[in-house]
Amino acid sequence: MAKVEIYTSPWCGYCHSAKRLLDKKGVEYVEYDVTMDRAKKREMLARSNGGRTVPQIFIDDRPIGGCDQLFELDLDDELDPLLGIEE
């Protein structure tokens, strides 16, 4: 299974939606709360090439984008292969 990381904020509805989709697929992920952690926020900005909004999602260190991009990958049947989920 792929390594999944997600930068979040506890008050972000999009973060909760993205995590629900990953949970539904049985995917384990590492979550970083950037609300009060300036170092993690800087890390997120650098890794995402300037993505300032949360969530910022990475699969095997590849920047995916946010919640909309995650759901788009799922709708296009491209998410499961990235995650290493076999049908």
N, CA, C and O atoms as a Maestro MAE file, in Angstrom:
{
 s_m_m2io_version
 :::
 2.0.0
}

f_m_ct {
 s_m_title
 :::
 protein
 m_atom[348] {
  # First column is atom index #
  i_m_mmod_type
  r_m_x_coord
  r_m_y_coord
  r_m_z_coord
  i_m_residue_number
  s_m_chain_name
  s_m_pdb_residue_name
  s_m_pdb_atom_name
  i_m_atomic_number
  :::
  1 25 0.844 -1.182 0.000 1 A "MET " " N  " 7
  2 3 0.000 0.000 0.000 1 A "MET " " CA " 6
  3 2 0.887 1.243 0.000 1 A "MET " " C  " 6
  4 15 1.998 1.229 0.530 1 A "MET " " O  " 8
  5 25 0.386 2.295 -0.592 2 A "ALA " " N  " 7
  6 3 1.121 3.544 -0.738 2 A "ALA " " CA " 6
  7 2 1.232 4.284 0.593 2 A "ALA " " C  " 6
  8 15 0.424 4.097 1.503 2 A "ALA " " O  " 8
  9 25 2.251 5.124 0.676 3 A "LYS " " N  " 7
  10 3 2.408 6.013 1.831 3 A "LYS " " CA " 6
  11 2 1.578 7.266 1.569 3 A "LYS " " C  " 6
  12 15 1.786 7.959 0.573 3 A "LYS " " O  " 8
  13 25 0.639 7.553 2.467 4 A "VAL " " N  " 7
  14 3 -0.251 8.703 2.293 4 A "VAL " " CA " 6
  15 2 -0.051 9.659 3.463 4 A "VAL " " C  " 6
  16 15 -0.045 9.253 4.625 4 A "VAL " " O  " 8
  17 25 0.111 10.930 3.134 5 A "GLU " " N  " 7
  18 3 0.256 11.979 4.134 5 A "GLU " " CA " 6
  19 2 -0.746 13.074 3.804 5 A "GLU " " C  " 6
  20 15 -0.990 13.382 2.637 5 A "GLU " " O  " 8
  21 25 -1.320 13.654 4.846 6 A "ILE " " N  " 7
  22 3 -2.318 14.705 4.641 6 A "ILE " " CA " 6
  23 2 -2.104 15.805 5.689 6 A "ILE " " C  " 6
  24 15 -2.073 15.550 6.893 6 A "ILE " " O  " 8
  25 25 -1.959 17.026 5.188 7 A "TYR " " N  " 7
  26 3 -1.821 18.206 6.051 7 A "TYR " " CA " 6
  27 2 -3.215 18.777 6.230 7 A "TYR " " C  " 6
  28 15 -3.932 19.012 5.258 7 A "TYR " " O  " 8
  29 25 -3.598 19.000 7.495 8 A "THR " " N  " 7
  30 3 -4.976 19.363 7.799 8 A "THR " " CA " 6
  31 2 -5.086 20.474 8.840 8 A "THR " " C  " 6
  32 15 -4.100 20.951 9.403 8 A "THR " " O  " 8
  33 25 -6.332 20.855 9.060 9 A "SER " " N  " 7
  34 3 -6.738 21.723 10.160 9 A "SER " " CA " 6
  35 2 -8.000 21.094 10.756 9 A "SER " " C  " 6
  36 15 -8.825 20.571 10.007 9 A "SER " " O  " 8
  37 25 -8.171 21.129 12.063 10 A "PRO " " N  " 7
  38 3 -9.322 20.463 12.672 10 A "PRO " " CA " 6
  39 2 -10.669 21.070 12.298 10 A "PRO " " C  " 6
  40 15 -11.696 20.410 12.455 10 A "PRO " " O  " 8
  41 25 -10.695 22.302 11.812 11 A "TRP " " N  " 7
  42 3 -11.961 22.962 11.497 11 A "TRP " " CA " 6
  43 2 -12.286 22.926 10.013 11 A "TRP " " C  " 6
  44 15 -13.222 23.589 9.568 11 A "TRP " " O  " 8
  45 25 -11.538 22.173 9.255 12 A "CYS " " N  " 7
  46 3 -11.663 22.167 7.801 12 A "CYS " " CA " 6
  47 2 -12.583 21.040 7.333 12 A "CYS " " C  " 6
  48 15 -12.255 19.861 7.473 12 A "CYS " " O  " 8
  49 25 -13.728 21.409 6.781 13 A "GLY " " N  " 7
  50 3 -14.660 20.412 6.269 13 A "GLY " " CA " 6
  51 2 -14.085 19.598 5.120 13 A "GLY " " C  " 6
  52 15 -14.364 18.405 5.003 13 A "GLY " " O  " 8
  53 25 -13.282 20.236 4.270 14 A "TYR " " N  " 7
  54 3 -12.655 19.513 3.162 14 A "TYR " " CA " 6
  55 2 -11.665 18.472 3.675 14 A "TYR " " C  " 6
  56 15 -11.532 17.392 3.099 14 A "TYR " " O  " 8
  57 25 -10.978 18.803 4.753 15 A "CYS " " N  " 7
  58 3 -10.048 17.843 5.368 15 A "CYS " " CA " 6
  59 2 -10.816 16.623 5.856 15 A "CYS " " C  " 6
  60 15 -10.394 15.487 5.639 15 A "CYS " " O  " 8
  61 25 -11.941 16.861 6.514 16 A "HIS " " N  " 7
  62 3 -12.753 15.758 7.025 16 A "HIS " " CA " 6
  63 2 -13.284 14.899 5.880 16 A "HIS " " C  " 6
  64 15 -13.323 13.674 5.995 16 A "HIS " " O  " 8
  65 25 -13.695 15.528 4.776 17 A "SER " " N  " 7
  66 3 -14.192 14.769 3.623 17 A "SER " " CA " 6
  67 2 -13.095 13.910 3.007 17 A "SER " " C  " 6
  68 15 -13.325 12.748 2.674 17 A "SER " " O  " 8
  69 25 -11.913 14.478 2.857 18 A "ALA " " N  " 7
  70 3 -10.793 13.720 2.283 18 A "ALA " " CA " 6
  71 2 -10.430 12.540 3.184 18 A "ALA " " C  " 6
  72 15 -10.184 11.438 2.694 18 A "ALA " " O  " 8
  73 25 -10.398 12.766 4.481 19 A "LYS " " N  " 7
  74 3 -10.066 11.675 5.410 19 A "LYS " " CA " 6
  75 2 -11.149 10.601 5.404 19 A "LYS " " C  " 6
  76 15 -10.841 9.414 5.517 19 A "LYS " " O  " 8
  77 25 -12.412 11.002 5.274 20 A "ARG " " N  " 7
  78 3 -13.507 10.012 5.196 20 A "ARG " " CA " 6
  79 2 -13.341 9.113 3.976 20 A "ARG " " C  " 6
  80 15 -13.545 7.903 4.063 20 A "ARG " " O  " 8
  81 25 -12.971 9.703 2.840 21 A "LEU " " N  " 7
  82 3 -12.770 8.899 1.633 21 A "LEU " " CA " 6
  83 2 -11.620 7.914 1.835 21 A "LEU " " C  " 6
  84 15 -11.733 6.741 1.479 21 A "LEU " " O  " 8
  85 25 -10.529 8.387 2.399 22 A "LEU " " N  " 7
  86 3 -9.393 7.499 2.648 22 A "LEU " " CA " 6
  87 2 -9.758 6.415 3.657 22 A "LEU " " C  " 6
  88 15 -9.375 5.257 3.492 22 A "LEU " " O  " 8
  89 25 -10.496 6.789 4.701 23 A "ASP " " N  " 7
  90 3 -10.942 5.807 5.700 23 A "ASP " " CA " 6
  91 2 -11.849 4.756 5.058 23 A "ASP " " C  " 6
  92 15 -11.726 3.563 5.338 23 A "ASP " " O  " 8
  93 25 -12.757 5.210 4.198 24 A "LYS " " N  " 7
  94 3 -13.685 4.298 3.519 24 A "LYS " " CA " 6
  95 2 -12.928 3.274 2.679 24 A "LYS " " C  " 6
  96 15 -13.363 2.131 2.540 24 A "LYS " " O  " 8
  97 25 -11.798 3.688 2.123 25 A "LYS " " N  " 7
  98 3 -10.990 2.800 1.303 25 A "LYS " " CA " 6
  99 2 -10.037 1.951 2.142 25 A "LYS " " C  " 6
  100 15 -9.316 1.108 1.608 25 A "LYS " " O  " 8
  101 25 -10.034 2.176 3.464 26 A "GLY " " N  " 7
  102 3 -9.167 1.406 4.343 26 A "GLY " " CA " 6
  103 2 -7.708 1.800 4.269 26 A "GLY " " C  " 6
  104 15 -6.821 0.997 4.558 26 A "GLY " " O  " 8
  105 25 -7.463 3.042 3.881 27 A "VAL " " N  " 7
  106 3 -6.101 3.535 3.697 27 A "VAL " " CA " 6
  107 2 -5.589 4.147 4.992 27 A "VAL " " C  " 6
  108 15 -6.256 4.976 5.612 27 A "VAL " " O  " 8
  109 25 -4.411 3.730 5.385 28 A "GLU " " N  " 7
  110 3 -3.753 4.364 6.530 28 A "GLU " " CA " 6
  111 2 -3.023 5.601 6.032 28 A "GLU " " C  " 6
  112 15 -2.476 5.607 4.930 28 A "GLU " " O  " 8
  113 25 -3.019 6.648 6.851 29 A "TYR " " N  " 7
  114 3 -2.352 7.875 6.465 29 A "TYR " " CA " 6
  115 2 -1.766 8.542 7.699 29 A "TYR " " C  " 6
  116 15 -2.184 8.298 8.831 29 A "TYR " " O  " 8
  117 25 -0.786 9.388 7.437 30 A "VAL " " N  " 7
  118 3 -0.192 10.206 8.489 30 A "VAL " " CA " 6
  119 2 -0.795 11.595 8.331 30 A "VAL " " C  " 6
  120 15 -0.780 12.175 7.246 30 A "VAL " " O  " 8
  121 25 -1.324 12.114 9.429 31 A "GLU " " N  " 7
  122 3 -1.970 13.427 9.411 31 A "GLU " " CA " 6
  123 2 -1.111 14.432 10.163 31 A "GLU " " C  " 6
  124 15 -0.633 14.168 11.266 31 A "GLU " " O  " 8
  125 25 -0.928 15.592 9.539 32 A "TYR " " N  " 7
  126 3 -0.192 16.686 10.159 32 A "TYR " " CA " 6
  127 2 -1.135 17.869 10.325 32 A "TYR " " C  " 6
  128 15 -1.646 18.397 9.337 32 A "TYR " " O  " 8
  129 25 -1.370 18.288 11.557 33 A "ASP " " N  " 7
  130 3 -2.193 19.462 11.839 33 A "ASP " " CA " 6
  131 2 -1.298 20.693 11.736 33 A "ASP " " C  " 6
  132 15 -0.370 20.860 12.527 33 A "ASP " " O  " 8
  133 25 -1.580 21.553 10.762 34 A "VAL " " N  " 7
  134 3 -0.743 22.727 10.534 34 A "VAL " " CA " 6
  135 2 -1.281 23.983 11.213 34 A "VAL " " C  " 6
  136 15 -0.742 25.075 11.030 34 A "VAL " " O  " 8
  137 25 -2.339 23.826 11.992 35 A "THR " " N  " 7
  138 3 -2.985 24.983 12.600 35 A "THR " " CA " 6
  139 2 -2.024 25.807 13.456 35 A "THR " " C  " 6
  140 15 -1.934 27.023 13.287 35 A "THR " " O  " 8
  141 25 -1.319 25.166 14.354 36 A "MET " " N  " 7
  142 3 -0.429 25.885 15.266 36 A "MET " " CA " 6
  143 2 1.039 25.512 15.060 36 A "MET " " C  " 6
  144 15 1.903 25.976 15.805 36 A "MET " " O  " 8
  145 25 1.327 24.693 14.073 37 A "ASP " " N  " 7
  146 3 2.688 24.213 13.837 37 A "ASP " " CA " 6
  147 2 3.268 24.911 12.614 37 A "ASP " " C  " 6
  148 15 3.061 24.468 11.484 37 A "ASP " " O  " 8
  149 25 3.986 25.988 12.835 38 A "ARG " " N  " 7
  150 3 4.539 26.778 11.731 38 A "ARG " " CA " 6
  151 2 5.549 25.982 10.908 38 A "ARG " " C  " 6
  152 15 5.631 26.157 9.692 38 A "ARG " " O  " 8
  153 25 6.306 25.125 11.549 39 A "ALA " " N  " 7
  154 3 7.286 24.321 10.819 39 A "ALA " " CA " 6
  155 2 6.585 23.371 9.841 39 A "ALA " " C  " 6
  156 15 7.021 23.216 8.700 39 A "ALA " " O  " 8
  157 25 5.500 22.738 10.294 40 A "LYS " " N  " 7
  158 3 4.739 21.841 9.417 40 A "LYS " " CA " 6
  159 2 4.066 22.635 8.293 40 A "LYS " " C  " 6
  160 15 3.966 22.142 7.169 40 A "LYS " " O  " 8
  161 25 3.607 23.843 8.578 41 A "LYS " " N  " 7
  162 3 2.997 24.694 7.549 41 A "LYS " " CA " 6
  163 2 4.036 25.043 6.477 41 A "LYS " " C  " 6
  164 15 3.738 24.987 5.284 41 A "LYS " " O  " 8
  165 25 5.247 25.402 6.896 42 A "ARG " " N  " 7
  166 3 6.324 25.697 5.936 42 A "ARG " " CA " 6
  167 2 6.669 24.454 5.127 42 A "ARG " " C  " 6
  168 15 6.884 24.530 3.917 42 A "ARG " " O  " 8
  169 25 6.722 23.304 5.806 43 A "GLU " " N  " 7
  170 3 6.992 22.040 5.120 43 A "GLU " " CA " 6
  171 2 5.919 21.773 4.058 43 A "GLU " " C  " 6
  172 15 6.236 21.393 2.931 43 A "GLU " " O  " 8
  173 25 4.644 21.975 4.428 44 A "MET " " N  " 7
  174 3 3.533 21.768 3.499 44 A "MET " " CA " 6
  175 2 3.682 22.678 2.288 44 A "MET " " C  " 6
  176 15 3.528 22.224 1.155 44 A "MET " " O  " 8
  177 25 3.976 23.947 2.508 45 A "LEU " " N  " 7
  178 3 4.127 24.909 1.418 45 A "LEU " " CA " 6
  179 2 5.245 24.494 0.471 45 A "LEU " " C  " 6
  180 15 5.097 24.580 -0.748 45 A "LEU " " O  " 8
  181 25 6.354 24.048 1.028 46 A "ALA " " N  " 7
  182 3 7.490 23.632 0.206 46 A "ALA " " CA " 6
  183 2 7.167 22.372 -0.594 46 A "ALA " " C  " 6
  184 15 7.455 22.301 -1.789 46 A "ALA " " O  " 8
  185 25 6.577 21.391 0.059 47 A "ARG " " N  " 7
  186 3 6.291 20.112 -0.611 47 A "ARG " " CA " 6
  187 2 5.212 20.247 -1.672 47 A "ARG " " C  " 6
  188 15 5.237 19.536 -2.676 47 A "ARG " " O  " 8
  189 25 4.260 21.158 -1.459 48 A "SER " " N  " 7
  190 3 3.131 21.295 -2.376 48 A "SER " " CA " 6
  191 2 3.372 22.369 -3.428 48 A "SER " " C  " 6
  192 15 2.461 22.721 -4.177 48 A "SER " " O  " 8
  193 25 4.587 22.890 -3.490 49 A "ASN " " N  " 7
  194 3 4.910 23.956 -4.441 49 A "ASN " " CA " 6
  195 2 4.022 25.181 -4.243 49 A "ASN " " C  " 6
  196 15 3.546 25.783 -5.206 49 A "ASN " " O  " 8
  197 25 3.807 25.538 -2.978 50 A "GLY " " N  " 7
  198 3 3.085 26.759 -2.648 50 A "GLY " " CA " 6
  199 2 1.620 26.588 -2.314 50 A "GLY " " C  " 6
  200 15 0.917 27.580 -2.125 50 A "GLY " " O  " 8
  201 25 1.133 25.347 -2.233 51 A "GLY " " N  " 7
  202 3 -0.269 25.124 -1.865 51 A "GLY " " CA " 6
  203 2 -0.526 25.617 -0.452 51 A "GLY " " C  " 6
  204 15 0.041 25.083 0.501 51 A "GLY " " O  " 8
  205 25 -1.372 26.628 -0.303 52 A "ARG " " N  " 7
  206 3 -1.591 27.259 0.993 52 A "ARG " " CA " 6
  207 2 -2.824 26.754 1.722 52 A "ARG " " C  " 6
  208 15 -2.953 26.961 2.929 52 A "ARG " " O  " 8
  209 25 -3.733 26.096 1.014 53 A "THR " " N  " 7
  210 3 -4.967 25.645 1.637 53 A "THR " " CA " 6
  211 2 -4.835 24.199 2.098 53 A "THR " " C  " 6
  212 15 -4.025 23.436 1.573 53 A "THR " " O  " 8
  213 25 -5.636 23.842 3.079 54 A "VAL " " N  " 7
  214 3 -5.691 22.459 3.528 54 A "VAL " " CA " 6
  215 2 -6.995 21.852 3.039 54 A "VAL " " C  " 6
  216 15 -7.990 22.559 2.877 54 A "VAL " " O  " 8
  217 25 -6.996 20.569 2.809 55 A "PRO " " N  " 7
  218 3 -5.879 19.655 2.963 55 A "PRO " " CA " 6
  219 2 -4.906 19.746 1.795 55 A "PRO " " C  " 6
  220 15 -5.261 20.165 0.694 55 A "PRO " " O  " 8
  221 25 -3.677 19.344 2.066 56 A "GLN " " N  " 7
  222 3 -2.693 19.062 1.024 56 A "GLN " " CA " 6
  223 2 -2.361 17.588 1.195 56 A "GLN " " C  " 6
  224 15 -1.959 17.154 2.274 56 A "GLN " " O  " 8
  225 25 -2.532 16.827 0.130 57 A "ILE " " N  " 7
  226 3 -2.434 15.372 0.193 57 A "ILE " " CA " 6
  227 2 -1.266 14.903 -0.660 57 A "ILE " " C  " 6
  228 15 -1.047 15.385 -1.772 57 A "ILE " " O  " 8
  229 25 -0.521 13.948 -0.107 58 A "PHE " " N  " 7
  230 3 0.622 13.373 -0.805 58 A "PHE " " CA " 6
  231 2 0.496 11.858 -0.798 58 A "PHE " " C  " 6
  232 15 0.215 11.251 0.235 58 A "PHE " " O  " 8
  233 25 0.705 11.260 -1.958 59 A "ILE " " N  " 7
  234 3 0.719 9.806 -2.080 59 A "ILE " " CA " 6
  235 2 2.093 9.419 -2.587 59 A "ILE " " C  " 6
  236 15 2.497 9.810 -3.683 59 A "ILE " " O  " 8
  237 25 2.811 8.646 -1.782 60 A "ASP " " N  " 7
  238 3 4.198 8.278 -2.091 60 A "ASP " " CA " 6
  239 2 5.021 9.511 -2.457 60 A "ASP " " C  " 6
  240 15 5.754 9.516 -3.446 60 A "ASP " " O  " 8
  241 25 4.885 10.547 -1.645 61 A "ASP " " N  " 7
  242 3 5.610 11.815 -1.780 61 A "ASP " " CA " 6
  243 2 5.205 12.629 -3.005 61 A "ASP " " C  " 6
  244 15 5.804 13.671 -3.272 61 A "ASP " " O  " 8
  245 25 4.220 12.185 -3.740 62 A "ARG " " N  " 7
  246 3 3.718 12.931 -4.908 62 A "ARG " " CA " 6
  247 2 2.595 13.852 -4.452 62 A "ARG " " C  " 6
  248 15 1.631 13.390 -3.840 62 A "ARG " " O  " 8
  249 25 2.704 15.163 -4.742 63 A "PRO " " N  " 7
  250 3 1.626 16.066 -4.356 63 A "PRO " " CA " 6
  251 2 0.384 15.813 -5.210 63 A "PRO " " C  " 6
  252 15 0.435 15.871 -6.438 63 A "PRO " " O  " 8
  253 25 -0.729 15.531 -4.534 64 A "ILE " " N  " 7
  254 3 -1.991 15.259 -5.205 64 A "ILE " " CA " 6
  255 2 -2.828 16.529 -5.303 64 A "ILE " " C  " 6
  256 15 -3.567 16.720 -6.269 64 A "ILE " " O  " 8
  257 25 -2.707 17.389 -4.305 65 A "GLY " " N  " 7
  258 3 -3.533 18.589 -4.222 65 A "GLY " " CA " 6
  259 2 -4.440 18.475 -3.022 65 A "GLY " " C  " 6
  260 15 -4.051 17.946 -1.981 65 A "GLY " " O  " 8
  261 25 -5.651 18.974 -3.173 66 A "GLY " " N  " 7
  262 3 -6.595 18.991 -2.066 66 A "GLY " " CA " 6
  263 2 -7.701 17.977 -2.217 66 A "GLY " " C  " 6
  264 15 -7.586 16.998 -2.955 66 A "GLY " " O  " 8
  265 25 -8.771 18.235 -1.502 67 A "CYS " " N  " 7
  266 3 -9.919 17.334 -1.461 67 A "CYS " " CA " 6
  267 2 -10.543 17.147 -2.843 67 A "CYS " " C  " 6
  268 15 -10.854 16.023 -3.237 67 A "CYS " " O  " 8
  269 25 -10.726 18.243 -3.578 68 A "ASP " " N  " 7
  270 3 -11.341 18.148 -4.905 68 A "ASP " " CA " 6
  271 2 -10.518 17.257 -5.833 68 A "ASP " " C  " 6
  272 15 -11.072 16.440 -6.569 68 A "ASP " " O  " 8
  273 25 -9.214 17.416 -5.796 69 A "GLN " " N  " 7
  274 3 -8.355 16.603 -6.651 69 A "GLN " " CA " 6
  275 2 -8.389 15.133 -6.247 69 A "GLN " " C  " 6
  276 15 -8.342 14.249 -7.102 69 A "GLN " " O  " 8
  277 25 -8.472 14.871 -4.930 70 A "LEU " " N  " 7
  278 3 -8.563 13.497 -4.443 70 A "LEU " " CA " 6
  279 2 -9.839 12.832 -4.955 70 A "LEU " " C  " 6
  280 15 -9.805 11.703 -5.444 70 A "LEU " " O  " 8
  281 25 -10.964 13.538 -4.839 71 A "PHE " " N  " 7
  282 3 -12.240 12.987 -5.305 71 A "PHE " " CA " 6
  283 2 -12.267 12.843 -6.828 71 A "PHE " " C  " 6
  284 15 -12.868 11.906 -7.353 71 A "PHE " " O  " 8
  285 25 -11.622 13.760 -7.528 72 A "GLU " " N  " 7
  286 3 -11.552 13.663 -8.990 72 A "GLU " " CA " 6
  287 2 -10.774 12.421 -9.407 72 A "GLU " " C  " 6
  288 15 -11.181 11.707 -10.324 72 A "GLU " " O  " 8
  289 25 -9.656 12.164 -8.735 73 A "LEU " " N  " 7
  290 3 -8.899 10.939 -9.009 73 A "LEU " " CA " 6
  291 2 -9.753 9.706 -8.767 73 A "LEU " " C  " 6
  292 15 -9.690 8.740 -9.527 73 A "LEU " " O  " 8
  293 25 -10.553 9.741 -7.708 74 A "ASP " " N  " 7
  294 3 -11.413 8.605 -7.401 74 A "ASP " " CA " 6
  295 2 -12.481 8.421 -8.474 74 A "ASP " " C  " 6
  296 15 -12.735 7.298 -8.907 74 A "ASP " " O  " 8
  297 25 -13.107 9.514 -8.906 75 A "LEU " " N  " 7
  298 3 -14.142 9.436 -9.942 75 A "LEU " " CA " 6
  299 2 -13.580 8.938 -11.270 75 A "LEU " " C  " 6
  300 15 -14.275 8.269 -12.034 75 A "LEU " " O  " 8
  301 25 -12.324 9.267 -11.538 76 A "ASP " " N  " 7
  302 3 -11.678 8.847 -12.783 76 A "ASP " " CA " 6
  303 2 -11.035 7.465 -12.673 76 A "ASP " " C  " 6
  304 15 -10.319 7.039 -13.579 76 A "ASP " " O  " 8
  305 25 -11.291 6.762 -11.560 77 A "ASP " " N  " 7
  306 3 -10.721 5.434 -11.303 77 A "ASP " " CA " 6
  307 2 -9.191 5.429 -11.324 77 A "ASP " " C  " 6
  308 15 -8.572 4.438 -11.710 77 A "ASP " " O  " 8
  309 25 -8.595 6.536 -10.910 78 A "GLU " " N  " 7
  310 3 -7.135 6.642 -10.865 78 A "GLU " " CA " 6
  311 2 -6.590 6.592 -9.445 78 A "GLU " " C  " 6
  312 15 -5.386 6.428 -9.248 78 A "GLU " " O  " 8
  313 25 -7.471 6.733 -8.448 79 A "LEU " " N  " 7
  314 3 -7.015 6.798 -7.065 79 A "LEU " " CA " 6
  315 2 -6.575 5.434 -6.542 79 A "LEU " " C  " 6
  316 15 -5.501 5.316 -5.952 79 A "LEU " " O  " 8
  317 25 -7.385 4.415 -6.750 80 A "ASP " " N  " 7
  318 3 -7.046 3.086 -6.219 80 A "ASP " " CA " 6
  319 2 -5.679 2.597 -6.696 80 A "ASP " " C  " 6
  320 15 -4.904 2.097 -5.881 80 A "ASP " " O  " 8
  321 25 -5.350 2.723 -8.000 81 A "PRO " " N  " 7
  322 3 -4.000 2.312 -8.418 81 A "PRO " " CA " 6
  323 2 -2.889 3.103 -7.722 81 A "PRO " " C  " 6
  324 15 -1.851 2.542 -7.371 81 A "PRO " " O  " 8
  325 25 -3.108 4.412 -7.523 82 A "LEU " " N  " 7
  326 3 -2.103 5.218 -6.824 82 A "LEU " " CA " 6
  327 2 -1.920 4.734 -5.390 82 A "LEU " " C  " 6
  328 15 -0.812 4.742 -4.854 82 A "LEU " " O  " 8
  329 25 -3.028 4.314 -4.778 83 A "LEU " " N  " 7
  330 3 -2.986 3.865 -3.387 83 A "LEU " " CA " 6
  331 2 -2.504 2.425 -3.256 83 A "LEU " " C  " 6
  332 15 -2.210 1.963 -2.153 83 A "LEU " " O  " 8
  333 25 -2.424 1.728 -4.365 84 A "GLY " " N  " 7
  334 3 -2.018 0.321 -4.320 84 A "GLY " " CA " 6
  335 2 -3.152 -0.602 -3.913 84 A "GLY " " C  " 6
  336 15 -2.926 -1.691 -3.385 84 A "GLY " " O  " 8
  337 25 -4.377 -0.155 -4.166 85 A "ILE " " N  " 7
  338 3 -5.555 -0.965 -3.843 85 A "ILE " " CA " 6
  339 2 -5.923 -1.780 -5.076 85 A "ILE " " C  " 6
  340 15 -6.135 -1.242 -6.163 85 A "ILE " " O  " 8
  341 25 -5.991 -3.074 -4.879 86 A "GLU " " N  " 7
  342 3 -6.369 -3.954 -5.985 86 A "GLU " " CA " 6
  343 2 -7.848 -4.244 -5.897 86 A "GLU " " C  " 6
  344 15 -8.407 -4.402 -4.812 86 A "GLU " " O  " 8
  345 25 -8.468 -4.310 -7.053 87 A "GLU " " N  " 7
  346 3 -9.918 -4.572 -7.077 87 A "GLU " " CA " 6
  347 2 -10.212 -6.032 -6.960 87 A "GLU " " C  " 6
  348 15 -11.377 -6.430 -6.963 87 A "GLU " " O  " 8
  :::
 }
 m_bond[347] {
  # First column is bond index #
  i_m_from
  i_m_to
  i_m_order
  :::
  1 1 2 1
  2 2 3 1
  3 3 4 2
  4 3 5 1
  5 5 6 1
  6 6 7 1
  7 7 8 2
  8 7 9 1
  9 9 10 1
  10 10 11 1
  11 11 12 2
  12 11 13 1
  13 13 14 1
  14 14 15 1
  15 15 16 2
  16 15 17 1
  17 17 18 1
  18 18 19 1
  19 19 20 2
  20 19 21 1
  21 21 22 1
  22 22 23 1
  23 23 24 2
  24 23 25 1
  25 25 26 1
  26 26 27 1
  27 27 28 2
  28 27 29 1
  29 29 30 1
  30 30 31 1
  31 31 32 2
  32 31 33 1
  33 33 34 1
  34 34 35 1
  35 35 36 2
  36 35 37 1
  37 37 38 1
  38 38 39 1
  39 39 40 2
  40 39 41 1
  41 41 42 1
  42 42 43 1
  43 43 44 2
  44 43 45 1
  45 45 46 1
  46 46 47 1
  47 47 48 2
  48 47 49 1
  49 49 50 1
  50 50 51 1
  51 51 52 2
  52 51 53 1
  53 53 54 1
  54 54 55 1
  55 55 56 2
  56 55 57 1
  57 57 58 1
  58 58 59 1
  59 59 60 2
  60 59 61 1
  61 61 62 1
  62 62 63 1
  63 63 64 2
  64 63 65 1
  65 65 66 1
  66 66 67 1
  67 67 68 2
  68 67 69 1
  69 69 70 1
  70 70 71 1
  71 71 72 2
  72 71 73 1
  73 73 74 1
  74 74 75 1
  75 75 76 2
  76 75 77 1
  77 77 78 1
  78 78 79 1
  79 79 80 2
  80 79 81 1
  81 81 82 1
  82 82 83 1
  83 83 84 2
  84 83 85 1
  85 85 86 1
  86 86 87 1
  87 87 88 2
  88 87 89 1
  89 89 90 1
  90 90 91 1
  91 91 92 2
  92 91 93 1
  93 93 94 1
  94 94 95 1
  95 95 96 2
  96 95 97 1
  97 97 98 1
  98 98 99 1
  99 99 100 2
  100 99 101 1
  101 101 102 1
  102 102 103 1
  103 103 104 2
  104 103 105 1
  105 105 106 1
  106 106 107 1
  107 107 108 2
  108 107 109 1
  109 109 110 1
  110 110 111 1
  111 111 112 2
  112 111 113 1
  113 113 114 1
  114 114 115 1
  115 115 116 2
  116 115 117 1
  117 117 118 1
  118 118 119 1
  119 119 120 2
  120 119 121 1
  121 121 122 1
  122 122 123 1
  123 123 124 2
  124 123 125 1
  125 125 126 1
  126 126 127 1
  127 127 128 2
  128 127 129 1
  129 129 130 1
  130 130 131 1
  131 131 132 2
  132 131 133 1
  133 133 134 1
  134 134 135 1
  135 135 136 2
  136 135 137 1
  137 137 138 1
  138 138 139 1
  139 139 140 2
  140 139 141 1
  141 141 142 1
  142 142 143 1
  143 143 144 2
  144 143 145 1
  145 145 146 1
  146 146 147 1
  147 147 148 2
  148 147 149 1
  149 149 150 1
  150 150 151 1
  151 151 152 2
  152 151 153 1
  153 153 154 1
  154 154 155 1
  155 155 156 2
  156 155 157 1
  157 157 158 1
  158 158 159 1
  159 159 160 2
  160 159 161 1
  161 161 162 1
  162 162 163 1
  163 163 164 2
  164 163 165 1
  165 165 166 1
  166 166 167 1
  167 167 168 2
  168 167 169 1
  169 169 170 1
  170 170 171 1
  171 171 172 2
  172 171 173 1
  173 173 174 1
  174 174 175 1
  175 175 176 2
  176 175 177 1
  177 177 178 1
  178 178 179 1
  179 179 180 2
  180 179 181 1
  181 181 182 1
  182 182 183 1
  183 183 184 2
  184 183 185 1
  185 185 186 1
  186 186 187 1
  187 187 188 2
  188 187 189 1
  189 189 190 1
  190 190 191 1
  191 191 192 2
  192 191 193 1
  193 193 194 1
  194 194 195 1
  195 195 196 2
  196 195 197 1
  197 197 198 1
  198 198 199 1
  199 199 200 2
  200 199 201 1
  201 201 202 1
  202 202 203 1
  203 203 204 2
  204 203 205 1
  205 205 206 1
  206 206 207 1
  207 207 208 2
  208 207 209 1
  209 209 210 1
  210 210 211 1
  211 211 212 2
  212 211 213 1
  213 213 214 1
  214 214 215 1
  215 215 216 2
  216 215 217 1
  217 217 218 1
  218 218 219 1
  219 219 220 2
  220 219 221 1
  221 221 222 1
  222 222 223 1
  223 223 224 2
  224 223 225 1
  225 225 226 1
  226 226 227 1
  227 227 228 2
  228 227 229 1
  229 229 230 1
  230 230 231 1
  231 231 232 2
  232 231 233 1
  233 233 234 1
  234 234 235 1
  235 235 236 2
  236 235 237 1
  237 237 238 1
  238 238 239 1
  239 239 240 2
  240 239 241 1
  241 241 242 1
  242 242 243 1
  243 243 244 2
  244 243 245 1
  245 245 246 1
  246 246 247 1
  247 247 248 2
  248 247 249 1
  249 249 250 1
  250 250 251 1
  251 251 252 2
  252 251 253 1
  253 253 254 1
  254 254 255 1
  255 255 256 2
  256 255 257 1
  257 257 258 1
  258 258 259 1
  259 259 260 2
  260 259 261 1
  261 261 262 1
  262 262 263 1
  263 263 264 2
  264 263 265 1
  265 265 266 1
  266 266 267 1
  267 267 268 2
  268 267 269 1
  269 269 270 1
  270 270 271 1
  271 271 272 2
  272 271 273 1
  273 273 274 1
  274 274 275 1
  275 275 276 2
  276 275 277 1
  277 277 278 1
  278 278 279 1
  279 279 280 2
  280 279 281 1
  281 281 282 1
  282 282 283 1
  283 283 284 2
  284 283 285 1
  285 285 286 1
  286 286 287 1
  287 287 288 2
  288 287 289 1
  289 289 290 1
  290 290 291 1
  291 291 292 2
  292 291 293 1
  293 293 294 1
  294 294 295 1
  295 295 296 2
  296 295 297 1
  297 297 298 1
  298 298 299 1
  299 299 300 2
  300 299 301 1
  301 301 302 1
  302 302 303 1
  303 303 304 2
  304 303 305 1
  305 305 306 1
  306 306 307 1
  307 307 308 2
  308 307 309 1
  309 309 310 1
  310 310 311 1
  311 311 312 2
  312 311 313 1
  313 313 314 1
  314 314 315 1
  315 315 316 2
  316 315 317 1
  317 317 318 1
  318 318 319 1
  319 319 320 2
  320 319 321 1
  321 321 322 1
  322 322 323 1
  323 323 324 2
  324 323 325 1
  325 325 326 1
  326 326 327 1
  327 327 328 2
  328 327 329 1
  329 329 330 1
  330 330 331 1
  331 331 332 2
  332 331 333 1
  333 333 334 1
  334 334 335 1
  335 335 336 2
  336 335 337 1
  337 337 338 1
  338 338 339 1
  339 339 340 2
  340 339 341 1
  341 341 342 1
  342 342 343 1
  343 343 344 2
  344 343 345 1
  345 345 346 1
  346 346 347 1
  347 347 348 2
  :::
 }
}
